[in-house]
Amino acid sequence: MNLANYFPVLLFIIVASVLGFVLMLAGSLIGPNKPDAEKLSPYECGFEAFEDARMRFDVRYYLVAILFILFDLEIAFLFPWAMANGQVGLLGFGTMLVFLTILLIGFAYEWKKGALSWE
């Protein structure tokens, strides 16, 4: 393995990092900076915050977020499979059916447990 093949990637990372730093520095030096009490006050949906920002959230928020990510990742697997469906043949089709069956069983389990219902 030749490390010279990775030089363009290293160069890209260096240029992107330097450019990002230069742009942030230029924005902080050139941009107007006039803080006042109104700008520094907490703002939430058009009115003053009425609770502490560090309050405890219900576990269901996190559960719904995790379930969304889980089922959203299904699309990330389905799109490439659908594009190459003619090339993967019957084995690829069977593999995707097994994947979707496992996902459907998990979805039914979560639905039966009430993780998707909101009270």
PAGUFI-697538 format. One record per residue (C-alpha): residue number from 1; x, y, z. Coordinates in Angstrom, 1 decimal. Layout:
BEGIN
(kese NUM; (X; Y; Z))
...
END
This chain:
BEGIN
(kese 1; (0.0; 0.0; 0.0))
(kese 2; (1.4; 3.3; -1.1))
(kese 3; (0.7; 6.3; 1.2))
(kese 4; (1.1; 8.7; -1.7))
(kese 5; (-2.3; 7.6; -2.9))
(kese 6; (-3.8; 9.2; 0.2))
(kese 7; (-2.1; 12.6; -0.4))
(kese 8; (-5.1; 14.2; -2.1))
(kese 9; (-7.4; 13.2; 0.8))
(kese 10; (-4.9; 14.7; 3.3))
(kese 11; (-4.6; 17.9; 1.2))
(kese 12; (-8.4; 18.2; 1.0))
(kese 13; (-8.6; 17.9; 4.8))
(kese 14; (-5.9; 20.5; 5.4))
(kese 15; (-7.4; 23.0; 2.9))
(kese 16; (-10.9; 22.5; 4.3))
(kese 17; (-9.7; 23.0; 7.9))
(kese 18; (-7.6; 26.1; 7.0))
(kese 19; (-10.4; 27.6; 5.0))
(kese 20; (-13.0; 27.0; 7.7))
(kese 21; (-10.7; 28.5; 10.4))
(kese 22; (-10.0; 31.6; 8.2))
(kese 23; (-13.6; 32.1; 7.4))
(kese 24; (-14.6; 31.9; 11.1))
(kese 25; (-11.8; 34.3; 12.1))
(kese 26; (-12.8; 36.7; 9.3))
(kese 27; (-16.4; 36.6; 10.5))
(kese 28; (-15.5; 37.3; 14.1))
(kese 29; (-13.1; 40.2; 13.1))
(kese 30; (-15.1; 41.9; 10.4))
(kese 31; (-18.7; 41.2; 11.6))
(kese 32; (-20.5; 43.7; 13.9))
(kese 33; (-20.4; 42.8; 17.6))
(kese 34; (-22.8; 44.9; 19.6))
(kese 35; (-24.2; 42.7; 22.5))
(kese 36; (-26.9; 44.0; 24.7))
(kese 37; (-29.3; 42.6; 27.2))
(kese 38; (-32.0; 41.9; 24.6))
(kese 39; (-29.6; 40.0; 22.3))
(kese 40; (-28.2; 37.9; 25.1))
(kese 41; (-31.5; 37.0; 26.6))
(kese 42; (-32.8; 33.5; 26.2))
(kese 43; (-35.3; 33.2; 23.4))
(kese 44; (-37.8; 30.4; 22.8))
(kese 45; (-40.7; 30.5; 20.3))
(kese 46; (-41.3; 34.3; 20.5))
(kese 47; (-41.5; 34.6; 24.3))
(kese 48; (-39.3; 34.4; 27.3))
(kese 49; (-38.3; 31.0; 28.6))
(kese 50; (-40.5; 29.9; 31.4))
(kese 51; (-38.7; 26.8; 32.7))
(kese 52; (-35.1; 25.7; 33.3))
(kese 53; (-33.4; 24.5; 30.1))
(kese 54; (-32.0; 21.6; 32.0))
(kese 55; (-35.3; 20.0; 32.9))
(kese 56; (-35.7; 16.3; 32.6))
(kese 57; (-37.3; 14.9; 29.5))
(kese 58; (-39.5; 12.0; 29.3))
(kese 59; (-37.9; 8.8; 28.1))
(kese 60; (-40.5; 8.5; 25.3))
(kese 61; (-38.8; 11.4; 23.4))
(kese 62; (-35.6; 9.4; 23.2))
(kese 63; (-37.4; 6.2; 22.4))
(kese 64; (-39.2; 7.9; 19.5))
(kese 65; (-36.0; 9.4; 18.3))
(kese 66; (-34.2; 6.1; 18.4))
(kese 67; (-37.1; 4.3; 16.6))
(kese 68; (-37.1; 7.1; 13.9))
(kese 69; (-33.4; 6.6; 13.3))
(kese 70; (-33.8; 2.8; 13.2))
(kese 71; (-36.6; 2.8; 10.7))
(kese 72; (-35.1; 5.7; 8.7))
(kese 73; (-31.9; 3.7; 8.2))
(kese 74; (-34.1; 1.1; 6.5))
(kese 75; (-34.4; 3.6; 3.6))
(kese 76; (-30.6; 3.8; 3.5))
(kese 77; (-30.4; 0.1; 2.8))
(kese 78; (-33.4; -0.1; 0.5))
(kese 79; (-32.4; 2.6; -2.0))
(kese 80; (-29.1; 1.0; -3.1))
(kese 81; (-30.8; -2.4; -3.2))
(kese 82; (-33.6; -1.1; -5.4))
(kese 83; (-31.1; 0.5; -7.8))
(kese 84; (-29.1; -2.7; -8.1))
(kese 85; (-32.1; -5.1; -8.0))
(kese 86; (-31.5; -6.5; -11.4))
(kese 87; (-27.9; -7.2; -10.6))
(kese 88; (-28.2; -8.9; -7.2))
(kese 89; (-30.5; -11.6; -8.5))
(kese 90; (-32.6; -13.9; -6.4))
(kese 91; (-30.1; -14.2; -3.5))
(kese 92; (-30.2; -10.4; -3.1))
(kese 93; (-34.0; -10.4; -3.2))
(kese 94; (-34.1; -13.1; -0.5))
(kese 95; (-31.6; -11.3; 1.6))
(kese 96; (-33.7; -8.1; 1.5))
(kese 97; (-36.9; -10.1; 2.3))
(kese 98; (-35.1; -11.5; 5.4))
(kese 99; (-34.0; -8.0; 6.4))
(kese 100; (-37.5; -6.5; 5.9))
(kese 101; (-39.1; -9.4; 7.8))
(kese 102; (-36.8; -8.8; 10.8))
(kese 103; (-37.6; -5.1; 10.6))
(kese 104; (-41.3; -5.7; 10.4))
(kese 105; (-41.2; -8.1; 13.4))
(kese 106; (-39.4; -5.4; 15.4))
(kese 107; (-41.9; -2.8; 14.3))
(kese 108; (-44.8; -5.0; 15.4))
(kese 109; (-43.1; -5.7; 18.7))
(kese 110; (-42.7; -2.0; 19.4))
(kese 111; (-46.2; -1.3; 18.3))
(kese 112; (-47.6; -4.0; 20.6))
(kese 113; (-45.5; -2.7; 23.6))
(kese 114; (-47.0; 0.7; 23.1))
(kese 115; (-43.8; 2.5; 22.3))
(kese 116; (-45.4; 4.3; 19.3))
(kese 117; (-48.5; 5.5; 21.1))
(kese 118; (-48.3; 8.9; 22.8))
(kese 119; (-50.4; 9.7; 25.9))
END
